[in-house]
Amino acid sequence: MVDLKRARILVSNDDGIHSPGLAALEKVARSLSSDVWVVAPESEQSASGHSLTLTVPLRIRKIAARRFAVNGTPTDCVLLAIRHLLNEQRPDLVLSGINAGGNLGEDITYSGTVAAAMEGTLLGIRAIALSQARTNGKATRWRTAAHHTAGVIKRLSATDWPRNVLINVNFPDVPAKEVAGIAVTCQGRHKIGEMLTKGVDPRGNPYVWIGAERDEDPSFPGSDLEAVHPGKISITPLCLDLTHDRTMTELKKVFQ
């Protein structure tokens, strides 16, 4: 459990330090605690996954009090915040987002938003990733996420979960007042890469562009997709231990 009034909160994202989703989450965080720090990428890092910068030095730029930008990935930001900037007093809670677009199904394996929460979890800090689902070509409904985020964080902070688990929250693409409730869900099936666009650039070089279209199954029982499509907020606990116990048991029989 986290006492939000006394908590030190670290806010990060993958859309960059100037993104409207980060501004919305920072505003919510400051309504919950007086000790809020923001450490986010200098530029957009969408689909960067849980990547860590090892081959070049990282630079931290102070923008304002308790507000910093890093020329790296979301993972870099959280690592530097916890191990360097806030090393003497670590945060009690990591909030990542609010992402422009849902992080549903297999999106979580690519998502820099989820990766920032992963890094916080790996460093022993409770972490929540938050994303606002949207329809391509339409404006992101930031008001929906902004309206419901504080309530979700308060309810999650009043509960407890294992140290190797992070919480992935997705808000539906509906007006705030039309949200149909909250569902605790499993990870669905939602694989990007269904559409590849091929072309030739102005210099005559061929290219392939990965589109945003996804091969998905919104009817997967109890999944994040099944919840978000009809207008519910999806809350999915994600475990960082990727070991598949049943297969491990079977393999032990083979290699004993």
C-alpha positions as CSV (number, residue, x, y, z in Angstrom):
1,M,0.0,0.0,0.0
2,V,1.1,3.6,-0.7
3,D,0.1,6.6,1.4
4,L,-0.3,9.0,-1.5
5,K,-0.3,12.1,0.7
6,R,3.2,11.3,2.0
7,A,4.4,9.6,-1.2
8,R,7.3,10.6,-3.4
9,I,5.9,10.1,-7.0
10,L,8.1,9.7,-10.1
11,V,6.3,10.5,-13.4
12,S,7.7,9.4,-16.8
13,N,6.5,8.4,-20.2
14,D,7.5,7.5,-23.7
15,D,5.9,10.3,-25.7
16,G,8.4,12.9,-24.5
17,I,8.7,15.7,-22.0
18,H,6.4,18.0,-23.9
19,S,3.5,15.5,-24.5
20,P,0.0,16.4,-23.4
21,G,-0.4,13.0,-21.8
22,L,2.6,13.7,-19.5
23,A,1.2,17.1,-18.6
24,A,-2.2,15.5,-17.7
25,L,-0.5,12.8,-15.5
26,E,1.7,15.3,-13.8
27,K,-1.3,17.4,-12.9
28,V,-3.1,14.4,-11.4
29,A,0.1,13.3,-9.5
30,R,0.4,16.8,-8.0
31,S,-3.2,16.6,-6.9
32,L,-2.3,13.5,-4.9
33,S,1.1,14.4,-3.5
34,S,3.3,17.5,-2.9
35,D,6.4,15.5,-3.7
36,V,6.3,14.8,-7.5
37,W,9.3,14.5,-9.8
38,V,9.1,14.3,-13.6
39,V,11.9,12.6,-15.6
40,A,11.0,11.9,-19.2
41,P,12.6,11.5,-22.6
42,E,13.7,14.6,-24.6
43,S,11.8,13.3,-27.7
44,E,9.2,10.6,-28.5
45,Q,10.3,7.1,-27.7
46,S,7.1,5.1,-28.7
47,A,7.6,1.4,-29.3
48,S,11.1,1.6,-27.8
49,G,10.3,-1.3,-25.5
50,H,12.4,-2.0,-22.4
51,S,15.6,-0.8,-24.1
52,L,18.6,0.6,-22.2
53,T,21.2,3.0,-23.7
54,L,24.7,1.5,-23.2
55,T,26.8,2.7,-26.1
56,V,26.5,6.5,-25.7
57,P,26.5,8.8,-22.6
58,L,23.2,10.1,-21.3
59,R,22.6,13.7,-20.5
60,I,20.1,15.0,-18.0
61,R,18.6,18.5,-18.7
62,K,16.9,20.3,-15.8
63,I,13.8,22.1,-17.1
64,A,12.4,23.3,-13.7
65,A,12.4,22.3,-10.1
66,R,11.9,18.5,-9.9
67,R,11.4,18.4,-13.7
68,F,14.1,16.8,-16.0
69,A,14.5,15.6,-19.6
70,V,16.9,12.8,-20.7
71,N,18.2,12.1,-24.1
72,G,17.4,8.4,-23.8
73,T,14.6,5.9,-23.5
74,P,11.9,5.6,-20.9
75,T,13.9,2.9,-19.2
76,D,16.9,5.2,-19.1
77,C,14.8,7.9,-17.5
78,V,13.4,5.8,-14.7
79,L,16.8,4.2,-14.0
80,L,18.6,7.6,-13.8
81,A,15.8,9.0,-11.7
82,I,15.9,6.2,-9.1
83,R,19.6,5.5,-9.1
84,H,20.9,9.0,-9.6
85,L,18.5,12.0,-9.1
86,L,16.5,10.4,-6.3
87,N,19.1,8.0,-5.0
88,E,19.1,9.4,-1.5
89,Q,15.3,9.2,-1.2
90,R,13.7,6.8,-3.7
91,P,10.2,7.3,-5.0
92,D,7.3,5.3,-3.5
93,L,5.4,5.1,-6.8
94,V,6.3,5.3,-10.5
95,L,3.6,6.5,-12.9
96,S,4.2,6.2,-16.6
97,G,2.0,7.9,-19.3
98,I,-0.5,8.9,-20.1
99,N,0.2,7.3,-23.4
100,A,-1.4,8.6,-26.6
101,G,-3.0,5.3,-27.7
102,G,-3.8,2.1,-25.9
103,N,-1.2,-0.4,-24.7
104,L,-3.3,-3.6,-25.1
105,G,-2.4,-7.2,-25.9
106,E,1.0,-7.7,-27.4
107,D,1.5,-3.9,-27.4
108,I,2.9,-4.2,-24.0
109,T,6.0,-6.0,-25.3
110,Y,6.8,-3.0,-27.5
111,S,5.6,-0.2,-25.3
112,G,8.0,2.4,-23.8
113,T,5.2,3.4,-21.5
114,V,4.9,-0.1,-20.0
115,A,8.7,-0.4,-20.0
116,A,9.1,2.6,-17.8
117,A,6.8,0.9,-15.3
118,M,8.7,-2.3,-15.7
119,E,12.0,-0.5,-14.8
120,G,10.4,0.9,-11.7
121,T,9.2,-2.6,-10.7
122,L,12.6,-4.1,-11.3
123,L,14.1,-1.5,-9.0
124,G,11.6,-2.4,-6.3
125,I,9.1,0.5,-6.7
126,R,5.4,0.0,-7.2
127,A,4.6,1.1,-10.8
128,I,1.5,1.9,-12.9
129,A,1.4,2.4,-16.7
130,L,-1.5,4.4,-18.0
131,S,-2.7,4.7,-21.6
132,Q,-5.6,6.4,-23.4
133,A,-7.0,4.3,-26.3
134,R,-7.7,6.2,-29.5
135,T,-9.0,5.8,-33.0
136,N,-6.6,6.5,-35.8
137,G,-7.3,9.8,-37.4
138,K,-9.3,11.1,-34.4
139,A,-8.3,13.3,-31.5
140,T,-7.1,11.6,-28.3
141,R,-9.7,11.9,-25.5
142,W,-7.3,13.2,-22.9
143,R,-10.3,14.4,-20.8
144,T,-11.4,10.8,-20.3
145,A,-8.0,9.7,-18.9
146,A,-7.6,12.9,-16.9
147,H,-11.1,12.5,-15.3
148,H,-10.6,8.9,-14.2
149,T,-6.8,8.6,-13.5
150,A,-6.8,9.9,-9.9
151,G,-9.6,7.6,-8.8
152,V,-7.8,4.6,-10.3
153,I,-4.5,5.5,-8.8
154,K,-6.1,6.0,-5.3
155,R,-7.8,2.6,-5.5
156,L,-4.7,0.8,-6.7
157,S,-2.5,2.5,-4.0
158,A,-4.9,1.2,-1.3
159,T,-4.2,-2.4,-2.4
160,D,-1.1,-4.5,-2.4
161,W,0.5,-6.6,-5.1
162,P,3.8,-8.7,-5.4
163,R,7.1,-6.9,-6.0
164,N,7.5,-8.4,-9.5
165,V,4.1,-7.2,-10.7
166,L,3.2,-3.9,-12.4
167,I,-0.2,-2.6,-13.3
168,N,-1.2,-1.7,-16.8
169,V,-4.2,0.7,-17.1
170,N,-6.0,1.5,-20.4
171,F,-8.8,4.1,-20.7
172,P,-11.4,3.5,-23.4
173,D,-11.9,5.8,-26.4
174,V,-15.2,7.2,-25.2
175,P,-16.2,10.5,-23.4
176,A,-15.4,10.6,-19.7
177,K,-19.1,10.3,-18.7
178,E,-19.7,7.3,-20.9
179,V,-17.1,5.1,-19.3
180,A,-18.9,1.9,-18.5
181,G,-17.0,0.8,-15.4
182,I,-13.7,-0.9,-14.6
183,A,-12.7,-4.4,-15.4
184,V,-9.7,-6.4,-14.1
185,T,-8.4,-8.2,-17.2
186,C,-5.8,-10.4,-18.7
187,Q,-3.6,-9.6,-21.6
188,G,-5.4,-9.9,-24.9
189,R,-4.3,-10.7,-28.5
190,H,-3.5,-7.5,-30.5
191,K,-0.4,-8.0,-32.8
192,I,0.9,-5.0,-34.7
193,G,2.5,-5.5,-38.2
194,E,-0.6,-6.7,-40.1
195,M,-0.1,-4.0,-42.7
196,L,3.2,-3.3,-44.4
197,T,3.5,-0.4,-46.9
198,K,6.2,-0.7,-49.6
199,G,7.5,2.2,-51.6
200,V,10.5,4.0,-53.1
201,D,11.9,7.2,-51.5
202,P,12.9,10.3,-53.6
203,R,16.4,9.0,-54.0
204,G,15.2,5.7,-55.5
205,N,15.8,3.5,-52.5
206,P,13.1,1.0,-51.6
207,Y,11.6,1.0,-48.1
208,V,9.0,-0.9,-46.0
209,W,6.9,1.1,-43.5
210,I,5.2,-0.8,-40.6
211,G,1.6,0.5,-40.3
212,A,-0.5,0.8,-37.1
213,E,-3.0,-1.8,-38.2
214,R,-3.3,-4.8,-35.9
215,D,-4.5,-8.4,-36.1
216,E,-6.6,-8.5,-32.9
217,D,-9.2,-10.6,-31.1
218,P,-11.4,-8.3,-29.0
219,S,-13.6,-11.2,-28.0
220,F,-10.8,-13.0,-26.1
221,P,-12.6,-13.8,-22.8
222,G,-11.7,-11.5,-19.9
223,S,-9.1,-9.6,-21.9
224,D,-8.1,-5.9,-21.9
225,L,-9.4,-5.6,-25.5
226,E,-12.7,-7.1,-24.5
227,A,-13.1,-4.5,-21.8
228,V,-11.9,-1.4,-23.6
229,H,-13.8,-1.8,-26.8
230,P,-17.3,-1.4,-25.2
231,G,-16.1,1.4,-23.0
232,K,-14.6,0.0,-19.8
233,I,-11.3,0.9,-18.1
234,S,-9.0,-2.1,-18.2
235,I,-6.7,-2.9,-15.3
236,T,-4.2,-5.7,-16.0
237,P,-1.6,-7.0,-13.6
238,L,1.6,-7.9,-15.5
239,C,4.3,-10.2,-14.1
240,L,7.9,-9.7,-14.9
241,D,8.8,-13.4,-14.4
242,L,8.5,-14.7,-17.9
243,T,9.1,-18.4,-16.9
244,H,6.3,-20.7,-18.1
245,D,6.0,-23.1,-15.1
246,R,4.1,-25.9,-16.9
247,T,6.6,-26.1,-19.8
248,M,9.5,-25.9,-17.3
249,T,8.1,-28.9,-15.5
250,E,7.8,-30.9,-18.7
251,L,11.3,-30.0,-19.8
252,K,12.7,-31.2,-16.5
253,K,11.4,-34.6,-17.4
254,V,13.2,-34.6,-20.7
255,F,16.5,-33.3,-19.4
256,Q,16.7,-35.0,-16.1
